[in-house]
Amino acid sequence: MANFAKSQVPRFSVEVYQNEYLPEGGREVNAIVTVTSTGGGTSGRTPVPGSAPGTAPGAAVVIMVDCSGSMDYPAAKMHNAREATAAAIDTLRDGVEFAVTAGTHRATEVYPGGGRLATADATTRAQAKDSLRRLTASGGTAIGTWLGLADRLLATAHGDIRHGILLTDGRNEHESPDALRAALASVAGRFTCDARGVGTDWEVKEVTQIASALLGTADIVADPAQLAADFTGMMEKVMGKGVADVALRLWTPVGVEIQFVKQVAPTVEDLTARRTEAGPRAGDYPTGSWGDESRDYHVCVRVPEAGIGQEMLAARASLIIPAPDGGTPEAVLSQGLVRAVWTDDLAASTTLDPQVAHYTGQAELAQAIQLGLDARKLGDFDGATARLGRAVQLAAASGNADTAKLLSKVVDVVDAATGTVRLKAKVAEADEMTLETRSTKTVRVKR
């Protein structure tokens, strides 16, 4: 087993980037809220309510492996899935609770069984890897049942950080879309989940829907031989998490309306509809679990009209850890302020903040890719060319080299600056699926 240091509860900082100046009659305020967590040592760490001093929160992980019949075509796929699961198990640090399940048209416990979680040590890791021979391919695919079993197992965990890793190779054909949505609604907020599609016979929107609902990551592993490296990387990130269930709380004064709240880095994720009320004029937006990392959020609010020279607090953004029993006191990790100042200085009020401009473009880039690929699938080649051309233009302008490279496998770029492209006559299915799956990945603006 790799030697990983015990995770530390991170310290949080909040920075607000905005142009606070509005023209007379201006009402829309945009700000990028950058949240950064750093692990550091034991000194200076933010205490988690209910945790003992100097201890890291416990973690629990359930690995859900697709064992439907298609996993035997080719046979190496199932072999690679076992190898990847073994690699993930090897990455578990001592003391982490874990389980392995097999997913078909129903969900089955593989290890340890009995509706419980095992505690990782040399013995249980060896037993778990030995049990992987029971992962055999047969049956259908009903992912909602896999998530339900993972939820029941994780509900028995003693730690705060609860996470799932889900692997599928096919479409969710043995339950309805409504059933999957219902399953996601029932487990959302109870654990986070990374979802992976292996090969090219799965549905991108199903996998990204799972990751989005459960605040995890989604990706394609087109070559099954790369599964072990991907699973190891995912598990290493889970082992680096130091605090769970962090919420971005927005408080707004009377008369201020929140237009939207979006995560814009490292991926685009609209959080607006996920608000839960948190007292007078305050609402919480879930951000999931955190390790040593940084994320950016775009907050847009509508303020009342005011005269030249007036200013107001448009919003207060705070990072909150709920109390263990759902009551008080809550832990306020850090906070930042969004301001509005009315001016008759035209230059000041019309200057777009570089952070806001960059991430507005990144959100448009993600949407252009999705709309372009959808149009291509429907045979609307003119629409696809226009949308994907705009995506190429935005990727070039923002320096998103990774997305630009993925786009170049779907279109021939004539002029990136103007977004002039031609659709490729033949596109490898893996290339198109990779572009679609990774379309929401963004690059940070250079500060």
ChimeraX attribute file (.defattr): number of C-alpha atoms within 10 A of each C-alpha:
attribute: neighborCount
match mode: 1-to-1
recipient: residues
	/A:1	13
	/A:2	9
	/A:3	9
	/A:4	13
	/A:5	9
	/A:6	15
	/A:7	23
	/A:8	23
	/A:9	29
	/A:10	28
	/A:11	21
	/A:12	21
	/A:13	17
	/A:14	20
	/A:15	17
	/A:16	21
	/A:17	18
	/A:18	21
	/A:19	22
	/A:20	24
	/A:21	24
	/A:22	25
	/A:23	19
	/A:24	18
	/A:25	13
	/A:26	19
	/A:27	16
	/A:28	19
	/A:29	23
	/A:30	25
	/A:31	23
	/A:32	25
	/A:33	27
	/A:34	20
	/A:35	21
	/A:36	19
	/A:37	19
	/A:38	18
	/A:39	21
	/A:40	14
	/A:41	13
	/A:42	15
	/A:43	7
	/A:44	11
	/A:45	17
	/A:46	19
	/A:47	19
	/A:48	24
	/A:49	15
	/A:50	9
	/A:51	13
	/A:52	10
	/A:53	11
	/A:54	13
	/A:55	15
	/A:56	21
	/A:57	21
	/A:58	21
	/A:59	27
	/A:60	29
	/A:61	29
	/A:62	24
	/A:63	26
	/A:64	27
	/A:65	27
	/A:66	32
	/A:67	29
	/A:68	24
	/A:69	17
	/A:70	20
	/A:71	25
	/A:72	15
	/A:73	11
	/A:74	11
	/A:75	11
	/A:76	13
	/A:77	21
	/A:78	23
	/A:79	18
	/A:80	18
	/A:81	26
	/A:82	22
	/A:83	19
	/A:84	22
	/A:85	24
	/A:86	21
	/A:87	21
	/A:88	23
	/A:89	25
	/A:90	20
	/A:91	23
	/A:92	27
	/A:93	24
	/A:94	16
	/A:95	14
	/A:96	21
	/A:97	24
	/A:98	28
	/A:99	26
	/A:100	28
	/A:101	25
	/A:102	24
	/A:103	31
	/A:104	24
	/A:105	22
	/A:106	19
	/A:107	23
	/A:108	19
	/A:109	19
	/A:110	21
	/A:111	25
	/A:112	18
	/A:113	14
	/A:114	9
	/A:115	14
	/A:116	18
	/A:117	23
	/A:118	20
	/A:119	20
	/A:120	22
	/A:121	17
	/A:122	12
	/A:123	9
	/A:124	17
	/A:125	23
	/A:126	14
	/A:127	13
	/A:128	22
	/A:129	19
	/A:130	12
	/A:131	16
	/A:132	20
	/A:133	11
	/A:134	12
	/A:135	20
	/A:136	17
	/A:137	20
	/A:138	16
	/A:139	16
	/A:140	21
	/A:141	26
	/A:142	23
	/A:143	30
	/A:144	28
	/A:145	20
	/A:146	25
	/A:147	25
	/A:148	17
	/A:149	20
	/A:150	29
	/A:151	21
	/A:152	13
	/A:153	23
	/A:154	27
	/A:155	16
	/A:156	13
	/A:157	21
	/A:158	15
	/A:159	17
	/A:160	20
	/A:161	26
	/A:162	29
	/A:163	26
	/A:164	26
	/A:165	25
	/A:166	26
	/A:167	26
	/A:168	27
	/A:169	27
	/A:170	23
	/A:171	19
	/A:172	21
	/A:173	12
	/A:174	16
	/A:175	16
	/A:176	12
	/A:177	13
	/A:178	10
	/A:179	15
	/A:180	20
	/A:181	15
	/A:182	13
	/A:183	19
	/A:184	21
	/A:185	13
	/A:186	14
	/A:187	18
	/A:188	17
	/A:189	16
	/A:190	16
	/A:191	25
	/A:192	27
	/A:193	26
	/A:194	25
	/A:195	24
	/A:196	27
	/A:197	28
	/A:198	23
	/A:199	20
	/A:200	20
	/A:201	16
	/A:202	18
	/A:203	16
	/A:204	21
	/A:205	13
	/A:206	20
	/A:207	26
	/A:208	23
	/A:209	16
	/A:210	27
	/A:211	22
	/A:212	22
	/A:213	18
	/A:214	25
	/A:215	20
	/A:216	20
	/A:217	20
	/A:218	22
	/A:219	21
	/A:220	27
	/A:221	18
	/A:222	20
	/A:223	13
	/A:224	21
	/A:225	17
	/A:226	14
	/A:227	25
	/A:228	19
	/A:229	13
	/A:230	19
	/A:231	25
	/A:232	20
	/A:233	15
	/A:234	17
	/A:235	23
	/A:236	17
	/A:237	12
	/A:238	27
	/A:239	23
	/A:240	22
	/A:241	24
	/A:242	27
	/A:243	25
	/A:244	25
	/A:245	20
	/A:246	20
	/A:247	21
	/A:248	24
	/A:249	24
	/A:250	24
	/A:251	22
	/A:252	21
	/A:253	15
	/A:254	11
	/A:255	11
	/A:256	18
	/A:257	17
	/A:258	19
	/A:259	13
	/A:260	15
	/A:261	23
	/A:262	20
	/A:263	22
	/A:264	27
	/A:265	22
	/A:266	16
	/A:267	21
	/A:268	24
	/A:269	18
	/A:270	16
	/A:271	18
	/A:272	16
	/A:273	9
	/A:274	13
	/A:275	17
	/A:276	14
	/A:277	13
	/A:278	13
	/A:279	9
	/A:280	10
	/A:281	15
	/A:282	17
	/A:283	18
	/A:284	23
	/A:285	22
	/A:286	18
	/A:287	20
	/A:288	21
	/A:289	22
	/A:290	25
	/A:291	22
	/A:292	19
	/A:293	15
	/A:294	17
	/A:295	18
	/A:296	23
	/A:297	25
	/A:298	24
	/A:299	25
	/A:300	20
	/A:301	19
	/A:302	17
	/A:303	22
	/A:304	14
	/A:305	15
	/A:306	19
	/A:307	14
	/A:308	15
	/A:309	11
	/A:310	11
	/A:311	16
	/A:312	15
	/A:313	16
	/A:314	27
	/A:315	27
	/A:316	16
	/A:317	22
	/A:318	22
	/A:319	23
	/A:320	20
	/A:321	21
	/A:322	19
	/A:323	14
	/A:324	14
	/A:325	10
	/A:326	9
	/A:327	8
	/A:328	10
	/A:329	12
	/A:330	15
	/A:331	16
	/A:332	16
	/A:333	19
	/A:334	18
	/A:335	20
	/A:336	19
	/A:337	18
	/A:338	25
	/A:339	19
	/A:340	23
	/A:341	22
	/A:342	23
	/A:343	22
	/A:344	14
	/A:345	13
	/A:346	12
	/A:347	11
	/A:348	15
	/A:349	18
	/A:350	12
	/A:351	12
	/A:352	16
	/A:353	15
	/A:354	16
	/A:355	24
	/A:356	21
	/A:357	15
	/A:358	21
	/A:359	25
	/A:360	13
	/A:361	18
	/A:362	28
	/A:363	23
	/A:364	17
	/A:365	28
	/A:366	24
	/A:367	17
	/A:368	22
	/A:369	25
	/A:370	21
	/A:371	19
	/A:372	25
	/A:373	23
	/A:374	16
	/A:375	19
	/A:376	18
	/A:377	11
	/A:378	11
	/A:379	11
	/A:380	13
	/A:381	16
	/A:382	13
	/A:383	17
	/A:384	25
	/A:385	22
	/A:386	20
	/A:387	25
	/A:388	31
	/A:389	29
	/A:390	23
	/A:391	29
	/A:392	30
	/A:393	21
	/A:394	26
	/A:395	27
	/A:396	17
	/A:397	16
	/A:398	20
	/A:399	16
	/A:400	19
	/A:401	13
	/A:402	15
	/A:403	25
	/A:404	20
	/A:405	13
	/A:406	19
	/A:407	24
	/A:408	17
	/A:409	17
	/A:410	22
	/A:411	21
	/A:412	16
	/A:413	22
	/A:414	12
	/A:415	12
	/A:416	19
	/A:417	15
	/A:418	15
	/A:419	21
	/A:420	18
	/A:421	22
	/A:422	18
	/A:423	20
	/A:424	13
	/A:425	8
	/A:426	9
	/A:427	12
	/A:428	11
	/A:429	13
	/A:430	16
	/A:431	18
	/A:432	16
	/A:433	24
	/A:434	20
	/A:435	26
	/A:436	24
	/A:437	22
	/A:438	21
	/A:439	24
	/A:440	25
	/A:441	20
	/A:442	25
	/A:443	20
	/A:444	18
	/A:445	15
	/A:446	9
	/A:447	5
